[in-house]
């Protein structure tokens, strides 16, 4: 191969009697980028020359490029792809995608002519800033790049080589994607002798094989790897290395962002990047819209309350077949509450029960309500969680331990008595309550179970987790929950309902007489709550606050074997307190 000086076009070289080469801006395994002058328009331009150095060399003393004898076919294939990429880029018109103004074929090569703008690559900027960027700067960069990537994918194209060196930062118009990798990909699929085609650390596993399924998820991995580099100061381990270690039974060498300090200040960003960097392509966000939803997930704010945003009439909640079945059995079932209860700001989810009637001391009401805050304080919900609409647990028939339709697990709660009530205005006076034996859901109803019955997942926190099926369903009203239970009853042929408030509190205490099942106080090792607050001055302030839901089996069960009876989210009950 010829030496470095003969690889580049010499300063002063002229292309097509129009463009004069001024200097070399950069080079890679497949091309060289020059700063040049357009004689006709009297402006500076950027020219990228197709020059795969493993496939060809420049004839000494000339502008002509000659492919190596054994690489002529691969060279020609790459040239065709380079021209195809150039034509495709010329059709794209987006402020964050490099703008093609012209292209030409000459010297047995091809040249891409682009507008020149003052700036530097993200790689150069990163080096100047000490190797890491703030979360705020990363978020400033990522959304315009996602917009650009969305346009690329909508046109049936892929970038295939996103990395800091291929993101150009301009003084006035923000980041811009440059240097697409289509030619590299085409040649790599044809010739296994290529060694400089993969951007290690940024390329997902499917780019290391000619049979890998590539799509938007391929670019999303590279963009996630770029974000990871900006936030941590180094790129992720090479994806093939990660794959091999996982296949060998070792731990993935990638340290997830969710195990770093970023999880505390920006949990949505940490989860988003970790999701973008999953090794199997199908487990990553499948589109720019999915990635954008993850990255734009908003942490709950104590000042903003969620409200119900839709009212559903009965005819819209059931299929015609289900309505007919309801009409047939209406005379055999107790009448439903016909008045629509107010949509509470902090709407919750259900636990499921099928048991004897509610305790006699309960007074029938016309409007079901959420559990009182006084009861919830015993579950230690953080103030910001008050606007998270939390899970519900369902009560079912005795001896039912596994629900056959959804696979929900149930636990038998023994009969007993406890003191209930309080001295504040939200509670009835302290009184003794007797509870009959009942069967209660081991976990809050999850997003996966809800979607299986209802067909949709209304949860706010599904945006943060790709695998959110094991997180509690939230953002549902009491009416939504009743519809869920009605559908579940129809599908299963059994009878489910929400627990009464007395049943719920009895179960939450786990057979203890203390405020929490864990004792007189609570800790963030026991439950998901805002550890920046204390509760009843018991020492619950740990400083840890995840600002998101956790899987329903993440924290230990209470003495009855029930999970998440403290913290995570609010829960609906059948009656008023």
C-alpha positions in Angstrom: 0.0 0.0 0.0 1.3 3.5 -0.8 2.4 5.8 2.0 0.2 8.3 3.8 1.1 11.3 1.5 0.1 9.4 -1.6 -3.3 8.4 -0.1 -4.6 12.0 0.2 -5.3 14.3 -2.6 -2.5 16.9 -2.6 -3.3 20.5 -1.6 -4.2 22.5 -4.7 -5.6 19.4 -6.5 -8.6 20.3 -8.7 -11.8 18.2 -9.1 -14.1 18.6 -12.1 -12.5 22.0 -12.9 -14.5 23.5 -10.0 -13.3 22.3 -6.6 -9.8 23.1 -5.3 -8.6 21.0 -2.3 -7.3 23.1 0.6 -6.7 20.6 3.4 -7.6 17.3 5.0 -10.3 17.5 7.6 -10.4 13.8 8.6 -10.1 10.3 7.3 -11.5 6.8 8.1 -11.2 3.3 6.7 -13.5 4.1 3.8 -13.1 7.7 3.0 -11.2 11.0 3.3 -12.8 14.3 4.0 -11.4 17.6 2.6 -12.0 21.3 3.0 -12.2 22.7 -0.5 -13.1 25.9 -2.4 -15.9 26.1 -4.9 -14.6 28.4 -7.7 -18.0 28.9 -9.2 -19.9 29.9 -6.1 -16.8 31.3 -4.3 -17.6 29.4 -1.1 -15.9 26.8 1.1 -17.3 23.3 0.9 -16.6 19.9 2.4 -15.8 17.0 0.1 -15.8 13.4 1.0 -13.9 11.1 -1.3 -14.6 7.3 -1.5 -11.2 5.8 -0.6 -11.3 2.4 1.1 -7.7 1.9 1.9 -7.9 -1.8 2.4 -9.3 -2.2 -1.1 -7.4 0.3 -3.1 -4.5 2.8 -3.4 -3.9 6.0 -5.2 -1.6 5.9 -8.2 1.5 7.8 -7.2 1.7 11.3 -8.7 -2.0 11.3 -9.9 -5.5 11.7 -8.7 -6.6 8.3 -9.8 -7.5 5.5 -7.3 -6.8 1.9 -8.4 -8.4 -1.1 -6.6 -6.2 -4.0 -5.6 -6.5 -6.9 -8.0 -8.1 -9.3 -5.5 -10.5 -6.6 -4.3 -11.9 -5.1 -7.5 -15.4 -6.6 -7.0 -15.6 -5.4 -3.4 -14.3 -2.0 -4.3 -16.9 -1.6 -7.1 -19.7 -2.7 -4.8 -18.7 -0.2 -2.2 -18.5 2.6 -4.9 -22.0 1.8 -6.0 -23.3 1.9 -2.4 -21.4 5.2 -1.8 -23.2 6.8 -4.8 -26.5 5.3 -3.7 -26.0 6.7 -0.2 -25.1 10.1 -1.7 -28.3 10.2 -3.8 -30.4 9.2 -0.8 -28.8 11.9 1.4 -29.5 14.5 -1.3 -33.2 13.8 -0.9 -33.2 14.4 2.9 -33.9 17.9 4.0 -33.5 18.2 7.8 -31.4 20.8 9.8 -29.7 18.0 11.8 -28.7 15.9 8.8 -25.6 16.8 6.7 -26.8 18.7 3.6 -25.6 17.4 0.2 -25.2 20.0 -2.5 -23.6 18.0 -5.3 -21.8 14.8 -6.1 -19.5 13.6 -8.9 -17.7 10.6 -10.3 -14.1 11.0 -11.2 -10.6 9.4 -10.9 -12.3 5.9 -10.6 -13.9 7.2 -7.4 -16.8 9.3 -6.3 -17.1 12.6 -4.3 -19.8 13.9 -2.0 -20.0 17.7 -1.9 -21.5 19.2 1.3 -22.1 22.6 2.7 -19.4 23.8 5.0 -20.2 25.2 8.5 -18.0 26.3 11.3 -17.9 23.8 14.1 -16.2 20.7 15.4 -17.1 17.0 15.9 -18.6 15.8 19.2 -15.5 13.8 19.6 -13.3 16.9 19.5 -15.7 18.8 21.8 -15.8 15.9 24.3 -12.0 16.0 24.4 -12.0 19.7 25.1 -14.5 19.3 27.9 -12.4 16.6 29.7 -14.1 13.5 28.4 -17.6 13.8 29.9 -20.6 16.0 29.5 -23.4 17.0 31.9 -26.8 15.3 31.7 -28.3 18.7 30.7 -25.9 19.0 27.8 -26.6 15.4 26.7 -30.3 16.0 26.7 -29.7 19.2 24.7 -28.0 17.1 22.0 -30.0 14.0 22.0 -33.4 15.2 21.0 -32.4 17.0 17.7 -30.4 13.9 16.8 -33.4 11.7 17.4 -35.5 14.0 15.2 -32.9 13.6 12.4 -32.7 9.8 12.9 -36.5 9.6 12.7 -36.4 11.3 9.2 -33.6 8.9 8.1 -35.6 5.9 9.2 -38.9 7.2 7.7 -37.1 7.3 4.3 -36.1 3.6 4.6 -32.5 4.4 5.4 -30.1 3.6 8.3 -27.1 5.6 9.4 -25.1 2.5 10.6 -22.2 4.5 12.1 -23.4 6.8 14.8 -20.6 7.8 17.2 -19.1 11.1 18.6 -16.8 11.4 15.6 -19.8 11.4 13.2 -21.8 14.0 15.0 -20.9 17.6 14.1 -21.5 20.4 16.4 -22.2 23.8 14.8 -22.1 27.1 16.5 -25.6 28.2 15.5 -27.7 25.3 14.4 -26.9 22.5 16.9 -25.7 18.9 16.2 -25.7 17.3 12.8 -25.4 13.6 11.7 -22.6 13.1 9.2 -20.6 10.3 7.6 -23.2 7.5 7.0 -21.9 3.9 6.9 -23.8 2.2 4.1 -20.8 1.6 1.9 -18.9 0.0 4.8 -21.8 -2.3 5.5 -22.2 -3.4 1.9 -18.5 -4.2 1.5 -18.3 -6.0 4.9 -21.2 -8.2 3.8 -19.2 -9.1 0.6 -15.6 -9.3 1.9 -14.5 -10.7 5.2 -11.1 -9.3 4.8 -12.2 -5.9 6.0 -11.0 -5.0 9.5 -11.7 -1.3 9.7 -15.5 -1.3 9.2 -16.8 -1.5 12.7 -16.8 1.3 15.2 -16.0 -0.7 18.3 -18.0 0.2 21.4 -20.8 1.8 19.3 -21.7 -1.0 16.9 -24.3 -3.6 18.1 -23.8 -7.3 17.7 -25.8 -7.6 14.5 -23.2 -5.4 12.7 -20.5 -8.0 13.3 -22.2 -10.6 11.1 -23.4 -10.7 7.6 -26.6 -12.4 8.8 -27.5 -9.9 11.5 -31.0 -8.4 11.3 -30.4 -4.6 11.1 -33.1 -1.9 11.5 -33.8 1.3 13.4 -32.8 -0.6 16.6 -29.2 -0.8 15.2 -28.9 3.0 15.1 -30.6 3.2 18.4 -27.9 1.0 20.0 -25.2 3.3 18.6 -27.0 6.4 19.8 -27.3 4.8 23.2 -23.6 3.9 23.2 -22.8 7.5 22.3 -24.9 8.8 25.2 -23.3 6.3 27.5 -19.8 7.6 26.5 -20.9 11.2 27.0 -22.2 10.5 30.5 -19.5 8.1 31.8 -16.4 9.3 30.0 -15.9 6.1 28.0 -17.7 4.0 25.4 -19.4 0.7 26.4 -17.4 -2.5 26.1 -17.5 -3.9 22.6 -20.9 -5.6 22.0 -19.3 -8.8 20.7 -17.2 -9.1 23.9 -20.4 -8.5 25.9 -22.2 -11.2 24.0 -19.4 -13.7 24.4 -19.2 -13.2 28.2 -22.9 -13.5 28.6 -23.0 -16.7 26.5 -20.2 -18.1 28.6 -22.3 -17.6 31.7 -20.3 -14.6 33.0 -21.8 -11.2 33.9 -22.2 -8.6 31.2 -19.1 -6.3 31.5 -21.3 -3.3 30.8 -22.1 -1.3 34.0 -25.7 -0.2 33.6 -26.4 3.5 34.2 -29.1 2.4 36.6 -26.3 1.3 39.0 -24.7 4.7 38.8 -25.5 8.0 40.5 -27.5 9.1 37.4 -30.4 6.8 38.6 -31.0 9.2 41.5 -31.2 12.4 39.5 -32.3 11.3 36.1 -33.9 7.8 36.4 -35.7 8.0 33.0 -32.4 8.7 31.2 -30.6 5.9 33.0 -33.3 3.4 32.1 -33.5 4.7 28.5 -29.8 4.3 27.8 -29.7 0.8 29.4 -32.6 -0.2 27.2 -31.0 1.2 24.1 -27.9 -0.9 24.9 -29.5 -4.3 25.2 -27.7 -6.9 23.2 -30.8 -8.6 21.5 -32.1 -6.2 18.9 -35.7 -7.1 19.7 -35.3 -6.0 23.3 -34.2 -2.5 22.4 -36.6 0.3 21.5 -37.8 -0.6 18.0 -38.2 2.9 16.7 -37.1 6.5 17.3 -40.6 7.1 18.7 -40.1 4.4 21.4 -36.6 5.7 22.2 -37.9 9.3 22.4 -40.7 8.2 24.7 -38.2 6.6 27.0 -35.9 9.6 27.0 -38.7 12.1 27.5 -40.3 10.3 30.4 -41.0 12.9 33.0 -40.2 12.2 36.7 -43.3 12.7 38.9 -43.5 16.2 40.4 -45.1 16.9 43.8 -46.8 20.0 42.4 -48.6 18.2 39.6 -51.4 15.8 40.1 -52.5 13.2 37.6 -56.2 13.4 36.6 -58.5 11.0 34.8 -58.6 12.2 31.2 -61.3 10.0 29.7 -64.8 8.9 30.7 -65.9 5.6 29.1 -69.5 4.7 28.6 -70.5 1.1 29.2 -71.1 0.3 25.6 -67.5 1.2 24.8 -66.0 -0.8 27.7 -67.4 -4.2 26.6 -67.8 -6.1 23.4 -71.3 -6.8 22.1 -70.9 -10.5 23.3 -69.8 -9.4 26.7 -72.7 -6.9 27.0 -75.2 -9.7 26.0 -73.7 -11.9 28.7 -74.0 -9.1 31.2 -77.6 -8.5 30.4 -78.4 -12.3 30.7 -76.9 -12.5 34.2 -77.9 -9.1 35.4 -80.9 -10.4 37.4 -78.6 -12.9 39.2 -76.0 -10.4 40.3 -76.1 -7.5 42.7 -76.7 -4.1 40.9 -73.7 -2.1 40.2 -73.3 1.4 41.4 -74.7 3.6 38.7 -73.4 7.0 39.7 -69.9 7.7 38.4 -67.5 8.5 41.3 -65.3 11.5 41.0 -62.0 10.8 39.3 -59.5 11.2 42.1 -56.3 12.9 41.3 -54.3 10.1 42.7 -56.1 7.1 41.2 -55.0 3.7 42.2 -54.9 0.1 41.2 -56.6 -3.0 42.7 -55.6 -6.2 44.8 -58.3 -9.1 44.1 -60.6 -10.9 46.6 -63.6 -13.3 46.5 -64.8 -13.7 50.0 -67.7 -13.5 52.4 -69.6 -10.2 52.6 -67.8 -7.1 54.0 -67.7 -6.8 57.8 -71.1 -5.7 59.2 -69.7 -2.5 60.7 -69.0 -1.2 57.2 -71.6 1.3 56.1 -72.8 1.1 52.4 -71.9 4.1 50.4 -73.0 5.6 47.1 -69.5 6.8 46.0 -66.4 4.5 46.3 -63.3 6.4 47.3 -59.6 5.9 47.5 -58.0 4.6 50.7 -57.6 7.4 53.2 -54.2 9.1 53.5 -54.2 8.1 57.2 -54.2 4.5 56.2 -51.7 5.1 53.4 -49.3 6.7 55.8 -49.0 3.3 57.4 -47.8 2.2 53.9 -45.4 5.1 53.9 -46.3 6.6 50.5 -44.0 9.5 49.6 -45.6 12.9 49.0 -44.6 12.8 45.3 -46.2 9.3 45.0 -49.6 10.8 45.9 -50.1 11.6 42.2 -49.0 8.2 41.1 -52.1 6.1 40.5 -51.1 2.9 42.1 -51.8 -0.8 42.0 -54.8 -2.7 43.2 -55.1 -6.2 44.7 -58.0 -8.5 44.0 -59.8 -10.7 46.4 -60.9 -14.1 45.1 -62.8 -17.2 46.2 -61.3 -19.5 48.9 -58.8 -22.1 47.8 -57.9 -20.3 44.6 -54.2 -19.9 44.7 -53.4 -19.5 41.0 -55.8 -17.5 38.7 -55.9 -19.6 35.5 -56.5 -16.8 33.0 -53.7 -14.4 34.1 -51.5 -16.6 36.3 -52.0 -14.2 39.3 -50.9 -15.8 42.6 -53.1 -15.6 45.7 -52.4 -16.0 49.5 -54.8 -17.1 52.2 -55.2 -14.5 54.9 -56.3 -16.0 58.2 -59.3 -14.6 60.2 -58.4 -12.2 62.9 -59.1 -8.9 64.6 -57.3 -5.6 64.9 -57.8 -2.0 66.0 -58.6 0.4 63.2 -59.2 4.1 63.0 -57.5 7.2 64.4 -57.9 10.6 66.0 -57.6 12.8 62.8 -60.5 14.0 60.7 -59.8 11.4 57.9 -60.4 8.5 60.2 -63.3 7.0 62.2 -62.6 6.7 65.9 -60.4 3.7 67.0 -62.5 0.6 67.0 -62.1 -3.2 67.0 -62.6 -4.9 63.6 -63.1 -8.6 63.0 -61.9 -10.0 59.7 -63.0 -13.4 58.3 -60.6 -15.5 56.3 -60.1 -14.4 52.7 -57.8 -15.0 49.8 -55.8 -12.0 48.6 -53.6 -11.4 45.6 -49.9 -11.9 46.5 -48.9 -8.9 44.4 -50.6 -5.8 43.1 -52.2 -6.3 39.7 -49.4 -5.8 37.2 -49.2 -4.0 33.9 -48.9 -7.3 32.1 -52.1 -8.7 33.8 -54.0 -5.6 33.1 -53.1 -5.5 29.4 -54.0 -9.2 29.1 -57.5 -8.5 30.3 -58.1 -5.0 29.0 -56.0 -5.0 25.8 -54.2 -1.7 26.8 -51.7 -0.6 29.3 -52.6 2.9 30.7 -49.6 3.1 33.1 -47.6 6.3 33.1 -44.4 4.3 34.0 -44.6 1.9 31.1 -42.5 4.5 29.2 -39.5 4.0 31.5 -39.3 0.2 31.3 -39.2 -2.0 28.2 -40.1 -5.0 30.4 -42.8 -3.2 32.5 -45.2 -6.2 32.6 -44.1 -6.9 36.2 -44.5 -3.4 37.4 -47.8 -2.4 39.1 -50.5 -1.0 36.8 -51.2 2.6 37.6 -53.0 5.6 36.2 -56.4 3.8 36.5 -59.6 5.1 38.2 -61.9 3.2 40.5 -64.3 2.8 37.5 -61.5 1.4 35.3 -60.7 -1.1 38.0 -64.4 -2.2 38.2 -64.4 -2.7 34.5 -61.2 -4.8 34.7 -62.8 -7.0 37.4 -66.0 -7.4 35.5 -64.1 -8.5 32.4 -61.9 -10.9 34.5 -65.1 -12.4 36.1 -66.6 -12.9 32.6 -63.5 -14.5 31.2 -62.8 -16.7 34.2 -66.3 -17.6 35.3 -65.3 -16.8 38.9 -66.1 -13.8 41.2 -63.4 -11.3 42.0 -63.6 -7.9 43.8 -61.5 -5.3 45.5 -60.7 -5.8 49.2 -62.6 -3.7 51.7 -60.5 -1.0 53.4 -60.6 -3.0 56.6 -59.4 -6.2 54.8 -56.6 -4.2 53.1 -55.3 -2.6 56.3 -55.5 -5.9 58.2 -53.5 -7.6 55.4 -51.0 -4.7 55.1 -50.2 -5.0 58.8 -49.2 -8.6 58.3 -50.6 -9.8 61.6 -48.7 -7.1 63.6 -50.0 -4.3 65.8 -47.3 -1.8 64.7 -47.8 1.0 62.1 -45.7 -1.0 59.6 -45.4 -4.7 59.0 -41.6 -4.2 59.5 -42.2 -2.7 62.9 -42.5 0.8 64.3 -40.6 2.3 61.3 -39.9 1.7 57.7 -36.7 1.8 55.6 -36.1 1.9 51.8 -34.8 -1.7 52.0 -38.4 -2.7 52.9 -40.4 -0.6 50.4 -40.3 2.0 47.6 -41.0 5.4 49.0 -39.5 8.9 49.1 -36.6 8.4 51.5 -36.1 12.2 51.7 -39.0 12.4 54.1 -39.5 10.9 57.6 -42.7 9.4 58.8 -43.9 10.0 62.3 -40.3 10.9 63.2 -39.5 7.2 63.2 -36.2 7.5 61.3 -37.5 6.5 57.8 -35.4 9.2 56.1 -32.8 7.4 54.1 -32.2 9.9 51.3 -33.0 7.3 48.6 -35.8 8.2 46.2 -36.2 6.3 42.9 -39.0 8.5 41.5 -40.5 5.5 39.7 -42.3 2.2 40.3 -40.4 -1.0 41.0 -41.3 -4.6 40.1 -44.0 -6.0 42.4 -41.6 -8.7 43.7 -38.7 -6.4 44.2 -39.1 -5.9 48.0 -39.7 -8.5 50.6 -43.1 -9.8 51.5 -44.8 -9.2 54.9 -45.7 -11.9 57.4 -48.7 -12.9 55.3 -46.6 -13.4 52.2 -47.9 -10.2 50.5 -45.7 -7.9 48.5 -45.9 -4.1 48.1 -48.4 -3.5 50.9 -46.2 -0.6 51.9 -45.0 2.0 49.4 -44.6 1.8 45.6 -48.1 3.2 44.7 -51.5 3.9 46.1 -54.1 1.1 46.0 -57.8 1.1 45.4 -60.3 -0.6 47.8 -63.9 -1.5 47.4 -65.5 0.8 50.0 -65.0 4.1 51.8 -63.2 4.3 55.1 
